[in-house]
Amino acid sequence: MQNAFIESFNGKFRDECLNEHWFLTLQEAQLVIEAWRRKYNEERTHSTIGDVAPQEFIHNYQTGAQMTQEFTPSALV
């Protein structure tokens, strides 16, 4: 095992995408894989970021950063 993160991703990709579809053309494969990639990266929950979807995590992080900026004094005298 070279990299546990890559091995984990490859396993999920194989199980959830490649093993579920029978591709007849390269274009069909590209469309199905792109749809899976978008779902994986945008909608699917990930345990490493608190079991939330990446888009939700980004939104929460940006909202938290904005709140921190608003409540942090800009200059200390």
C-alpha positions in Angstrom: 0.0 0.0 0.0 1.6 3.2 -1.1 -0.9 5.8 0.1 -3.8 4.9 2.3 -5.9 7.9 1.1 -5.5 7.0 -2.6 -6.1 3.3 -2.0 -9.3 4.2 -0.1 -10.5 6.5 -2.9 -9.7 3.9 -5.6 -11.7 1.3 -3.7 -14.7 3.6 -3.4 -14.4 4.6 -7.1 -14.3 1.0 -8.2 -17.1 -0.2 -5.9 -19.5 2.8 -6.4 -18.9 3.7 -10.0 -16.9 1.3 -12.2 -18.5 -1.9 -10.9 -22.0 -0.4 -11.2 -21.9 0.6 -14.9 -21.2 -1.1 -18.2 -19.8 1.5 -20.5 -20.4 1.1 -24.2 -18.6 4.2 -25.4 -15.8 6.4 -24.1 -18.2 9.4 -24.1 -20.7 7.4 -21.9 -17.8 6.5 -19.5 -16.7 10.2 -19.3 -20.3 11.4 -18.5 -20.9 8.8 -15.9 -17.5 9.2 -14.2 -17.9 13.0 -14.2 -21.3 12.8 -12.6 -19.9 10.4 -9.9 -17.0 12.8 -9.3 -19.2 15.8 -8.9 -21.4 13.9 -6.4 -18.4 12.6 -4.5 -16.8 16.0 -4.3 -19.8 18.2 -3.7 -22.8 16.2 -2.2 -21.5 13.1 -0.5 -20.7 13.3 3.2 -17.1 12.6 4.3 -16.2 11.3 7.7 -12.9 13.2 7.7 -14.8 16.6 7.8 -17.4 15.7 10.3 -19.8 13.7 8.2 -20.9 16.7 6.2 -20.8 17.3 2.4 -17.8 19.2 1.2 -19.9 22.1 0.0 -21.6 22.4 3.4 -18.1 22.2 5.1 -16.8 25.1 2.9 -19.9 27.1 3.6 -19.6 26.5 7.4 -15.9 27.3 7.3 -16.4 30.6 5.4 -19.3 31.6 7.7 -17.1 30.9 10.7 -14.2 32.8 9.3 -16.4 35.8 8.6 -17.8 35.8 12.1 -14.3 35.6 13.5 -13.3 38.6 11.5 -16.3 40.6 12.6 -15.6 40.0 16.3 -11.8 40.3 16.2 -10.5 43.8 16.8 -8.7 45.0 13.6 -6.0 46.9 15.5 -4.7 46.6 19.0 -3.4 49.8 20.6 
